[in-house]
Amino acid sequence: MECERRPYDYWVAGDYPVVFERSFQGENVQVEIVLLESNPEYVHISVAVDDGGLWAWFPPSFSAIIRRVDGEEA
């Protein structure tokens, strides 16, 4: 997943939740990133997307665990 390409330091320093809008196939969609868990070994984030319609009630989502690599700040 694209979000897992960013390092641990990027995610642990974030200000959550992160909410933004993008245009996708001619429709505006809202993206929300939430920090579920943060500890010295990894961060666990959730990403949800909705189009303001039915998907606002049941947004497609996924979560990712980004592990700290040796040498990164904790």
N, C-alpha and C positions, 0 to 999 in steps of 0.2 A: 504494500500500500504506500501511496505517496507520503502520507504523514509519518510513516516509520523511517523515511529517509532523513528526516531532520533529527539532529542529535538530542540526547537527554537534556543537555543544558538549555536548548531552545524551549523545550516544553516545560521544564521545571521553573523557568523564569517568567512564564506567561501570566497574564492577568485574566482570570476566568470568571464567568463564561465569555467566550468570544462569539459574537453574533455578527453576520454580514450577509449581504444579498448579492446574488450573481444572476445573470441572464443565461438561461439554458434552453435551447430550442425555442426561442421566442417568448419564454415565460420567465418571470422573476421567481427565484427560489431563495429561501432563507436557509442559511447554514448555521448551526450552533455547535460549538466545541466546548465540552465540559470536562474539567479535571475530576476524575473519579477517585484517584488515589495517587499519592506522591510519597515516596520514601527514598532513602539513599541508594537503593538498588535499581528502581524503575519508576516510571510514571504510567498511569493508566488513564487514557482519554476516551471520550465518547464523541462521535460525530453524528449529527442528525440533520436531515434535509427535508424541508417541506415546501409545498407550492401555494400554501394559503387555502387550499381546498380541503378535500378529504384527507390528504396527507398531513395536514396540520394536526389531525387527531391521532394518526398512526404513522408518524414519519419514518421513512427508511433510515436505518442507523447501523452503525457498527462501532466496535471499540478496538483499541490497539494498545499494546503494552510496549513501551519504549524503554529498553534497558540501558543502564549506564555502562559505558565502555571504560575499561581500566584507563586511568589518566584523566578522565573528565571530572569536573568539580561535582561535588554532591550537594 
